Amino acid sequence: AKVAGRERATRKDLALLTTDAHRYGAELLLRRLSRDLEVPFDVAVSPESLAERVKRFGPRPLFVDTAGRSPKDAEGIGELRALREVLGGKAHVQLVLSATTKHKDLRAQVARFRPLAPDGLIVTRIDESEDILNVVNLLLDDEGPPLRWLGRGQRVPEDLQVPDPNELAEQVLGAVA
């Protein structure tokens, strides 16, 4: 939602789509967001229906929200892989992780979601974490995707920010001082 909201500030031709038709309220929230942003919205419940929707929306940027999956849910990861294959190589996949997660668990999540070939990380709940050394350590690992966005609150899209290296350094130095 926040990434689409930021993109909508500069583009008029985007669309929203969700594959999360099973979690209570997920579709409703994105439908309301699409109405607020004044962009088209649709739902795809299978890889086949996703392919149909992608064709129908044409060349415009399409933001696809998927159901959150536990990294230990092999079947769920398989479903996400099928959706990823439908979207093809032009799709940019962002893995969303919480700054409040332990480093060991963050590394395990990146490893388990690796089959989706994420292009970048969105780290949320920065505002809820006392220090972000776990995130910094993850970023220092050679195996993880680069950090693209930081989520610092609930406001859409204001609380999604491009990481500032100086601010991150100050936060890290403050945590170890």
C-alpha positions in Angstrom: 0.0 0.0 0.0 2.7 2.5 0.9 4.8 1.7 -2.2 1.8 2.1 -4.4 0.8 5.3 -2.6 4.3 6.8 -3.1 4.3 5.8 -6.8 0.8 7.3 -7.3 2.1 10.7 -6.2 4.1 10.8 -9.5 2.1 8.5 -11.8 -1.5 8.3 -12.8 -1.5 5.1 -14.7 -0.9 2.4 -12.1 -3.2 -0.3 -10.8 -3.5 -2.5 -7.7 -4.2 -6.2 -7.5 -4.3 -8.6 -4.7 -4.0 -12.3 -4.6 -4.9 -12.3 -0.9 -8.6 -13.1 -1.2 -8.7 -15.4 1.8 -7.5 -13.3 4.8 -10.3 -11.4 6.3 -10.3 -7.7 5.4 -7.2 -7.8 3.2 -9.1 -7.3 -0.1 -11.4 -4.6 1.5 -8.4 -2.5 2.7 -6.7 -2.6 -0.8 -10.0 -1.9 -2.5 -10.5 1.2 -0.3 -6.9 2.3 -1.0 -7.4 2.0 -4.7 -10.5 4.1 -4.4 -8.6 6.7 -2.4 -5.7 6.7 -4.9 -8.2 6.7 -7.8 -6.6 3.7 -9.5 -8.1 0.5 -10.8 -8.2 -2.6 -8.5 -8.8 -6.3 -9.0 -8.4 -9.7 -7.3 -6.7 -12.8 -8.7 -7.2 -16.0 -6.8 -4.9 -18.3 -8.9 -1.9 -18.0 -11.2 -4.2 -18.3 -14.2 -6.4 -15.5 -13.1 -3.3 -13.4 -12.3 -2.1 -13.9 -15.9 -5.5 -12.8 -17.2 -5.5 -9.7 -15.0 -2.0 -8.7 -16.0 -3.0 -8.9 -19.7 -6.1 -6.8 -19.0 -4.3 -4.1 -17.2 -1.8 -3.8 -20.1 1.5 -2.0 -19.8 0.7 0.2 -16.8 2.6 -0.5 -13.6 0.7 -3.1 -11.6 1.3 -3.4 -7.8 0.5 -7.0 -6.7 -0.1 -7.7 -3.0 0.2 -11.3 -2.0 -0.8 -13.0 1.2 1.8 -12.9 3.9 3.3 -16.4 4.2 5.2 -17.9 7.0 8.8 -18.7 5.8 8.2 -22.2 7.2 5.1 -22.7 4.9 6.6 -24.7 2.0 3.2 -24.9 0.3 2.6 -21.2 0.6 6.1 -20.4 -0.8 5.3 -22.7 -3.7 2.1 -20.8 -4.4 4.1 -17.5 -4.3 6.7 -19.0 -6.8 3.8 -19.9 -9.2 2.6 -16.3 -9.0 6.2 -15.0 -9.5 6.5 -17.1 -12.6 3.3 -15.7 -14.1 4.7 -12.1 -13.5 7.9 -13.0 -15.3 11.3 -11.3 -15.3 9.9 -7.7 -15.6 8.4 -8.0 -12.1 10.2 -6.4 -9.1 9.7 -8.5 -6.0 10.1 -6.9 -2.6 10.5 -9.0 0.5 8.9 -7.3 3.5 10.6 -8.0 6.9 10.1 -6.6 10.4 12.9 -4.7 12.2 11.7 -6.3 15.4 12.6 -9.8 14.2 15.8 -11.5 15.6 18.8 -11.6 13.3 18.8 -15.4 13.1 15.2 -15.3 12.1 15.7 -12.6 9.5 18.5 -14.6 7.9 16.3 -17.7 7.8 13.4 -15.7 6.2 15.7 -14.4 3.5 17.0 -17.9 2.8 13.5 -19.4 2.7 12.1 -16.7 0.4 15.2 -16.9 -1.9 13.3 -19.0 -4.5 11.2 -15.9 -5.2 14.3 -14.0 -6.3 13.5 -10.8 -4.3 15.0 -7.7 -5.8 15.0 -5.8 -2.6 14.0 -5.5 1.0 11.4 -3.4 2.7 12.0 -3.3 6.4 9.0 -2.3 8.5 8.6 -1.3 12.1 11.8 0.7 12.3 9.9 3.0 14.6 9.1 0.1 17.0 12.7 -1.2 17.3 15.1 0.1 19.9 18.1 -0.8 17.7 18.5 -2.0 14.1 21.7 -4.0 14.5 19.8 -7.1 13.4 18.9 -5.4 10.2 22.4 -4.0 9.6 23.9 -7.4 10.1 21.4 -8.8 7.6 22.4 -6.1 5.1 26.1 -7.0 5.6 25.4 -10.6 4.5 26.3 -11.2 0.9 23.3 -13.4 0.3 20.5 -10.9 0.9 18.8 -8.5 -1.5 19.5 -4.7 -1.0 17.5 -2.5 1.2 15.0 -0.4 -0.8 12.6 1.0 1.7 12.1 1.6 5.5 8.7 1.6 7.1 8.5 4.0 10.1 4.8 4.1 10.9 1.2 3.5 9.7 0.6 6.5 7.4 0.3 5.8 3.7 2.5 6.7 2.0 4.4 9.2 4.2 5.9 6.6 6.6 7.7 4.7 3.8 11.1 6.2 3.2 14.1 5.5 1.0 16.9 4.6 3.4 19.3 7.4 4.3 22.8 5.9 4.9 23.8 8.7 7.3 20.6 8.3 9.3 21.2 4.5 9.5 24.8 5.0 10.6 23.7 7.4 13.4 21.1 4.9 14.5 23.6 2.1 14.6 26.3 4.2 16.3 23.7 5.3 18.9 22.8 1.6 19.6 26.4 0.5 20.2 27.5 3.6 22.2 
